């Protein structure tokens, strides 16, 4: 089985969880060539990964070091500075493994399982999960659905605040997440069919039906999210324009007409007049001329719509490019934070030596 090549790993978010006991869990955003996915891990699982990699490649010195363990029992879980420092250290730990010239540690099954790296399949090779692995992957997709919904909510909030750039960035992010969700749902469906086949299927009829219902629910969630994602930001603008026109119509409806006559013609339709083009035409010719004018106007509208579509596509491409540059800036910011943390450690060691 050939695994997809991981290109980057970011840890941009953490949250407090209470099951099985209170702990901080960190969200890893893993990005490959054509898709990205998220994985949640606590600090103890990073320690386990470090130990597993050392055992998997005993002939070589493990080059990476985890940030020091800090007990959260004596301090508040709301200490953002400490959590941020831990998050930066954990990301540096993973990136050092990812960017190391020696691929020995990245080639282990422990590394692949920790990052939940999917296989890079061909048309005749479909990834299959074990019964337990299927449920684990289903939980991952549930988390992905929640992340996509959160991204779309943030997009709507950004539009409400007038931040068009952020709104387009979030829309592009949601589209990429939906592509990954669709691909992984297909894998899950194929795997469930494989678990149900064979002379000795590993699932009972009741369990198979339950899992099909779980898969169907995720499919419904995916279609609902796709409809939300396809909702254009311009829809909001058009709805506001319609609302404004309605208020204008109401004002015009209840406006009191002044009895004073004026020579101003603003807002008043001019009386129809003969032109050189219409003067020699009878009623049938006038009707045909009107139809020709309407067809000509429709052609202009069609050309205008085509231009708007091209501009919209360009805007989407620019939004995706900005998204990529923002990720590079985030990685650079993390590198700066990591360097500052290392400098602080060196300064402390220097003070101790003095």
Beta strands, then each sheet from edge to edge (+ up, - down):
strand 1: 6-17
strand 2: 23-32
strand 3: 36-42
sheet 1: 1+ 2- 3+
end
